[in-house]
Amino acid sequence: MAGILVIAEAQEGALAPISAELLGAARKLAGEGAGNVTALVAGSEALAKELIALGADAAIAATNAALADGTADAYVPAVEAAISQSGADIILLGQTSLGRDLGPALAFKLNTAVAMDCVDVKAEGGKLKATRSAYGGNARAEVSFKNSPAIATIKAKSFDGLAPDAGRSGAVSTIDAAGTPRVKVLATTKAESTGVRIEDAPVVVAGGRGLGDQSAFGMLEELANLLKGATGASRAACDLGWYPPSQQVGLTGKTVSPNLYIAIAISGASQHMAGMAGSKNIIAINKDADANMVKVSKFAIIEDYKKVVPALIEEIKKLG
Ligand SMILES: Cc1cc2nc3c(=O)[nH]c(=O)nc-3n(C[C@H](O)[C@H](O)[C@H](O)COP(=O)(O)OP(=O)(O)OC[C@H]3O[C@@H](n4cnc5c(N)ncnc54)[C@H](O)[C@@H]3O)c2cc1C
C-alpha cells in the first residue's frame, strides 16, 4: 500500500479552504515519493472534480446523505472504503471540527496512531513524518508512525493550496458507505464576522497589550480597512477583553500567513509567533528595539504607536 488520502471538506456546497491546503500538503508528500494523491469529499461528483483541479490524482465523492452532518461515526466507514479503493497509507485531515473527531476515531478503528494539529509534514522513504508544536509553542516535535496508515490532522494555513488547474485530469468515482451517527446535530450557527476573514486576509493589522486600552483597536481597524485587511490581536489583548477571541492570533488562536503582518505593540512571544511566523512580510511597531517581534520583522518602527499609526493612516489616505 502506498499513497495519500486527503479528507477534503465542503461548506454550503463549496470546497472549504482547508481542502486546497490539504492537497498542497499531499502534493508535497507525493513529490517526496509518498505515492499518488486521492481526495475524498462528502457531496457530489462535481465537487470531487474540483479536487482534481486542485492537485488530486483521483477523487471520490462520498454521496451518502448521512455524512452531511459531519459526524465521525458517519465518516469512518466511508474513509475505510476510500482507503481500500486507493491503497493509501497516509491519511491527511484538517484540524477542523470534523478532523478533531474523525482523526482519533479512525486511528482507534484502524489500530494506528494520529498526530494532531500538525504544522508540517514530509515523507522519508515513503513514510510520513509530521511536525507539531510542543511545550506551548517553544519547541517543535517531529513524530513518525509505527503502524499504518499514518494519520495526521493539519492546522489551517500551514500549507498553501495550489491554484486550480482545470487542465488536470484524474479518475472520479463515488462511494455510498456510511455509518450510523450516534450524535444528532440539532443546529449549526455561523460565527458572526464582518469584512474579510482573518485567515484569508492578505494584510493583518494586529495589536497587543502595549496598546494600553481597548479603544486603540479602533485605530487599528481603520488602518486595516484602508489596507483591505483584517484586524487581529495577541492573546494578552484578548484576555483583557479588548478584542474578540475569534481574532486572536497564535498557538491557541488563529494561524495566518498574510503578505503583510503589521504587529503593533506586540512583543513576539513564541506562542504568538506560532500563529503568524509564516507571514511573508512582518512590520513591527514597538517602543522596544529589543522586542522579539522587532528582531523577526522585515521593517521595524521603534516609536510609540500613538505617534506612528495616525501618521501612517494619514499618509495612506493621501495615496487615495
Ligand atoms: C499555553 C499558552 C498559549 C498561548 N497562546 C497564545 C496565543 O495564541 N497568542 C498570543 O498572542 N499569545 C499566546 N500566549 C501568551 C504569550 O505567551 C504572551 O503572553 C502574549 O503573546 C503577550 O502578548 P503581547 O505581545 O500583546 O503583550 P506583551 O508581551 O506585554 O508585549 C507588549 C509589547 O508592547 C510594546 N509596547 C508597549 N507600549 C507601547 C507603545 N506605546 N507603543 C509601541 N509599543 C509598545 C512593548 O514594548 C511590548 O513589546 C500563550 C501562552 C501560553 C502559556
The ligand as an SDF file (V2000), in Angstrom:
LIG
                    3D

 53 58  0  0  0  0  0  0  0  0999 V2000
   -0.1190   27.7660   26.5110 C   0  0  0  0  0  0  0  0  0  0  0  0
   -0.0480   29.1970   26.0540 C   0  0  0  0  0  0  0  0  0  0  0  0
   -0.6700   29.5450   24.8720 C   0  0  0  0  0  0  0  0  0  0  0  0
   -0.6110   30.8660   24.4280 C   0  0  0  0  0  0  0  0  0  0  0  0
   -1.2060   31.1870   23.2350 N   0  0  0  0  0  0  0  0  0  0  0  0
   -1.0820   32.4350   22.7600 C   0  0  0  0  0  0  0  0  0  0  0  0
   -1.6430   32.7980   21.5030 C   0  0  0  0  0  0  0  0  0  0  0  0
   -2.3050   32.0040   20.8220 O   0  0  0  0  0  0  0  0  0  0  0  0
   -1.4460   34.0720   21.0670 N   0  0  0  0  0  0  0  0  0  0  0  0
   -0.7510   35.0090   21.7740 C   0  0  0  0  0  0  0  0  0  0  0  0
   -0.6210   36.1520   21.3030 O   0  0  0  0  0  0  0  0  0  0  0  0
   -0.2220   34.6890   22.9660 N   0  0  0  0  0  0  0  0  0  0  0  0
   -0.4000   33.4440   23.4840 C   0  0  0  0  0  0  0  0  0  0  0  0
    0.1110   33.1650   24.7100 N   0  0  0  0  0  0  0  0  0  0  0  0
    0.6180   34.2800   25.5410 C   0  0  0  0  0  0  0  0  0  0  0  0
    2.0270   34.6840   25.1920 C   0  0  0  0  0  0  0  0  0  0  0  0
    2.9480   33.9050   25.9380 O   0  0  0  0  0  0  0  0  0  0  0  0
    2.2730   36.1720   25.5500 C   0  0  0  0  0  0  0  0  0  0  0  0
    1.9720   36.3790   26.9170 O   0  0  0  0  0  0  0  0  0  0  0  0
    1.4370   37.1490   24.7370 C   0  0  0  0  0  0  0  0  0  0  0  0
    1.5530   36.8660   23.3620 O   0  0  0  0  0  0  0  0  0  0  0  0
    1.9210   38.5700   25.0030 C   0  0  0  0  0  0  0  0  0  0  0  0
    1.0910   39.4690   24.3270 O   0  0  0  0  0  0  0  0  0  0  0  0
    1.5920   40.9100   23.8980 P   0  0  0  0  0  0  0  0  0  0  0  0
    2.7700   40.7660   22.9860 O   0  0  0  0  0  0  0  0  0  0  0  0
    0.3970   41.6400   23.3990 O   0  0  0  0  0  0  0  0  0  0  0  0
    1.9710   41.5650   25.2830 O   0  0  0  0  0  0  0  0  0  0  0  0
    3.3890   41.9160   25.9230 P   0  0  0  0  0  0  0  0  0  0  0  0
    4.2690   40.7320   25.9270 O   0  0  0  0  0  0  0  0  0  0  0  0
    3.0920   42.5680   27.2120 O   0  0  0  0  0  0  0  0  0  0  0  0
    4.0480   42.9600   24.9140 O   0  0  0  0  0  0  0  0  0  0  0  0
    3.6130   44.2790   24.7780 C   0  0  0  0  0  0  0  0  0  0  0  0
    4.5480   44.9580   23.7880 C   0  0  0  0  0  0  0  0  0  0  0  0
    4.0680   46.2560   23.5410 O   0  0  0  0  0  0  0  0  0  0  0  0
    5.1840   47.1480   23.4620 C   0  0  0  0  0  0  0  0  0  0  0  0
    4.6820   48.4850   23.7760 N   0  0  0  0  0  0  0  0  0  0  0  0
    4.2150   48.9440   24.9830 C   0  0  0  0  0  0  0  0  0  0  0  0
    3.7520   50.1860   24.8610 N   0  0  0  0  0  0  0  0  0  0  0  0
    3.9340   50.5510   23.5640 C   0  0  0  0  0  0  0  0  0  0  0  0
    3.6440   51.7330   22.8190 C   0  0  0  0  0  0  0  0  0  0  0  0
    3.0360   52.8000   23.3840 N   0  0  0  0  0  0  0  0  0  0  0  0
    3.9610   51.7500   21.5090 N   0  0  0  0  0  0  0  0  0  0  0  0
    4.5680   50.6940   20.9040 C   0  0  0  0  0  0  0  0  0  0  0  0
    4.8680   49.5530   21.5610 N   0  0  0  0  0  0  0  0  0  0  0  0
    4.5190   49.4740   22.8740 C   0  0  0  0  0  0  0  0  0  0  0  0
    6.1720   46.6050   24.4630 C   0  0  0  0  0  0  0  0  0  0  0  0
    7.4920   47.0530   24.1720 O   0  0  0  0  0  0  0  0  0  0  0  0
    5.9870   45.0960   24.2710 C   0  0  0  0  0  0  0  0  0  0  0  0
    6.8910   44.6040   23.2830 O   0  0  0  0  0  0  0  0  0  0  0  0
    0.0600   31.8510   25.1780 C   0  0  0  0  0  0  0  0  0  0  0  0
    0.6870   31.4720   26.3670 C   0  0  0  0  0  0  0  0  0  0  0  0
    0.6260   30.1810   26.8030 C   0  0  0  0  0  0  0  0  0  0  0  0
    1.3110   29.8000   28.0730 C   0  0  0  0  0  0  0  0  0  0  0  0
  1  2  1  0
  2  3  1  0
  2 52  2  0
  3  4  2  0
  4  5  1  0
  4 50  1  0
  5  6  2  0
  6  7  1  0
  6 13  1  0
  7  8  2  0
  7  9  1  0
  9 10  1  0
 10 11  2  0
 10 12  1  0
 12 13  2  0
 13 14  1  0
 14 15  1  0
 14 50  1  0
 15 16  1  0
 16 17  1  0
 16 18  1  0
 18 19  1  0
 18 20  1  0
 20 21  1  0
 20 22  1  0
 22 23  1  0
 23 24  1  0
 24 25  2  0
 24 26  1  0
 24 27  1  0
 27 28  1  0
 28 29  2  0
 28 30  1  0
 28 31  1  0
 31 32  1  0
 32 33  1  0
 33 34  1  0
 33 48  1  0
 34 35  1  0
 35 36  1  0
 35 46  1  0
 36 37  1  0
 36 45  1  0
 37 38  2  0
 38 39  1  0
 39 40  1  0
 39 45  2  0
 40 41  1  0
 40 42  2  0
 42 43  1  0
 43 44  2  0
 44 45  1  0
 46 47  1  0
 46 48  1  0
 48 49  1  0
 50 51  2  0
 51 52  1  0
 52 53  1  0
M  END
$$$$
